[in-house]
């Protein structure tokens, strides 16, 4: 099993152009989940939606083929896949003859499922497809809240307040001010977050301050979203909750974790910054 110190993040790398599933580095979720009190019994359902924009291989007659790939890694899988290792793995297809989309797709599904320890759904689409339009995350923006912010990390769950005696509301709230940092390289990870809940009204200004308090926090995308979900559940006790992070791409990959009290999965909306 992989360790963060085994990662190629922040290190000089020889980019190979031959297929090698051993390049994939699984990182167990358990340690980071233990930090937020999540053990074997998960308090959420969810999925990590990856979009890979740099996938190419050779067709049967040697002509390069292109595709945009979507990978859906179940939150119930024991491992995340370290992002640079996935980039190196995908780059390894560049000089391999692989036929068409239908020939490459099961190879990706097999290798990624083995690394994640759970069944990964793989969908490949032509890179010229018109299906990749841009859209904002649906919901009311928090970013126009007139509030003073002077705390940028570590995250402050005490900012989360709900009016317990007020009537139940159903709200979808969005912020584009999410930023966290890679725990290995310290590089910034920029993103947007969509929070949908049913329950006592959550204070919007406090929720925005909470989102911004991740700004200097070092944690992988998946763990940041899980931390948000757990903090909101513990502090505000909604009846239903979904937290969806949409991060900008790095190295041709974007990672978009979704955690929810429900079992439905979200669409793979591509936001303007992605």
N, C-alpha and C positions, 0 to 999 in steps of 0.2 A: 504494500500500500504506500502511496506517495506521502511525502512530507514537504512542507513549505521550503525547507532548506534544499530540497532536491529540485526545486523549480528552476527553470531557465530564465524566469523573470529577472530583469536587471543585469543579466550576464551576457557576455559575448556568445554568439550562437552561429554554428555552421548550418545554413539552411539547406536541407537535403531535398532532392527532387525525385525521390523514390518512395513508394508506399511502405509505411512502417507503423503498424498499430501500436508498437511498443513505445512510440513517442508520447502517447496519451498518458497524462499524469493524473490519477484520481486523488482527490483530497477528501478525507472523511469529513462529513458534516458534524459529527457528534461533538467534537470539542467546542466549536463555536456555539452550538445549540446549548450545551451545558452552561455556558456563560450567561444565557438568558433564561435558564431554568427549564429548558425543553429537553425532555429525555426520550425514551423509546416511544411513548404515547404522544403523537404529534397533536397539537391543538388546532391544526389547520390542514386544509387540503391545498394543493397548488402545483405549480409547474414553473420551470425556468425555460423561457423561450429565447433561444439564440437565433440570430440571423447572421449567416455567413455570406459576405459579398465577394469573397475572393476564392472561388472554387473553380478549378479548371483541370481538365485531363485531355488525353488524346483519344480521338475517335479511332475506329477500326482501321481507317486509312491514313491515320497520322495527323489529321486536322484537329487543332485544339477545339475543345468544347467548353462552353461556359454555363454556369448555373448559379442561381441564388438559392441557398439552402436554409431551411428552417428546421431547427432541432428543438423538440419539446422533451425536457428532462423532468421526470416526475419528482416532486418535492419529497416523496416517500423513499426515493433512492438513497442509499447510504453515503454516496459520494457526489461532490461536484467535480467537474473536470477543469483543471487549471487552464486558463484561457490561452496562454502562449503555447502550451503543449498542443492544444487543439489547432492553433494556427499552423504550427510546424507539421502536424499530422496532415492537415488539409493540403498544405503546400507539397507534401509528398506525392500527391496525385498528379502533379503538373506534367511529368514525363511518362506517366503510365498510360497504356492503352486500355480504355475501359468501356468502349461502346457508347451507348446513349444513356439518358437519364435513368431509365429503368434498370440498367446494369449496375450503375454506381450506387443507387439508393440503398439496396440491401446490404452492401458492404459497409456503408456508413452506419446504418442502423445496428448491425451486428457489433462493430467495434465500439461504438459509443455506448451501447447498452452494457457491454462487458466492463467498460471503464466506470460507468455510473453505478453499476450494480442493480439496475432496474431497466425496464423496457423504454428505450428512447424512440420517440416517433420522429421520422425523418421525411421531409417533403422537399423536393427539388423543383424549381421553376426556371423556365428560360429567363436569362438575364435581360432579354428585350421585352419581357411581358409587361403589359399595361396594368398589372395587378398591384404594382408597387407605388401607388399614389400616396401623397402625404395627407395627414389629418391630425388635428389637435386631439389630445385626450379630452373626452367629454367630461363636463362638470363645471362647477363654479370655481373660479380662480381665487386662490388665497393671496396671490402676490400683490394685490392692490390694498391689502389691509394696512391701515395707517397705524403702525406700531413701531416702537423702538426696539432694535435688536442689538445686543452687545455680548452675546455668547455664541461661540462657534465650535464648541466641543470640549469634552465629550457630550454625547446626547443627554438631554435633560427631560426625562419623562415627567418630572414635576410640573412642566409647562402645560401638560395635558389636563384640561379641566372640562367636566361635563355638568350641566345643570340637571341634577338628578330628579328634581321635582317638576321639571317642565314636561310638556307633552312630548311624546315620541315623535321623532322626525326621521325622514329618509333623505339622505344627502349624498351627493358625490362632489368631492372637493379635490382640486388639482393645484399643484405647485410645480413651477419649472425651476425653482431655486435649490433643488437638491444637489448637493455635492458631497462626496466622501473621498477617501483616498485608498489606493491599493496598499494592503498591509505588508507587501514585500518591497515594492519600489518607492512608495510614497507618492506616486503620480496621481493627479486628481482624476476622479471618475465623476463626470457630469451627467445629470439626469433630470427626469421629471417623475412625479409620483401622483398617483390617483388613489384617493381613499374614499371608499363607498361604505356607508354604514346605515343601520337602522337602530335607533336608540335615543337616549337623552342627548340633547343638542351639545355638541362639542364646541368649545370656545375657539373661534376661527383664528384670532390673533395668537393664542397660545399654541395652536396646532402649527401655525406658520413658524413661530419661534422654535418649536420642537424640530421641524424639518430642517431648518437652517442650522440647528445645533449639531448636525452631522457633518458640517463643513470641513472640520479638521479631524474627523474621526476616521480611523484606519480599520477597514473591514471589507470583505468581499461583498459584491452587490447582493448576492443571495442572503447573506447574513444581515445586511442592513435592513432589507425588507422584512425579514423575520423578526428582527428586533423591533421595528415599527409596529408590526402586527401585535406582538406580545405586549409591548408598552401600552398601546391604545386599549387592548382588551383589559389589561390590569387596571388602568387608571380611569377608563371611561365606561367599561362594562357594556358595550353595545350588544344588542341581540344578534345582529349580523354584522360582519365586517369583511371587507376585501381591501388589500393593499397591493398596488400594481406599480412597480418601478420600471421606467423605460430609460435606459442609460444610452448615452451616445457611444458610437462604435470606436473601438481601438483595434488596430491591426486587422481591419476588415471584418470585425465581429462586434455585434451588440448583444448585450445580455439583459433580459427583461424578466425579473422574477415576479411571480404572482402568488399571493397567499390569501386564503379565504376560508370562512366558516362553511361555505357551500362547495359543491363539487363541480360546478360548471367552470369551464376554462374560457379565458378571454380571447378575443381576436388579436392578431399580431399587427396592431396599428403602427404605422411608421410615422413618427412625429417629425415636424419640420427640422429639428436638429439632428435627426438620424439619417 
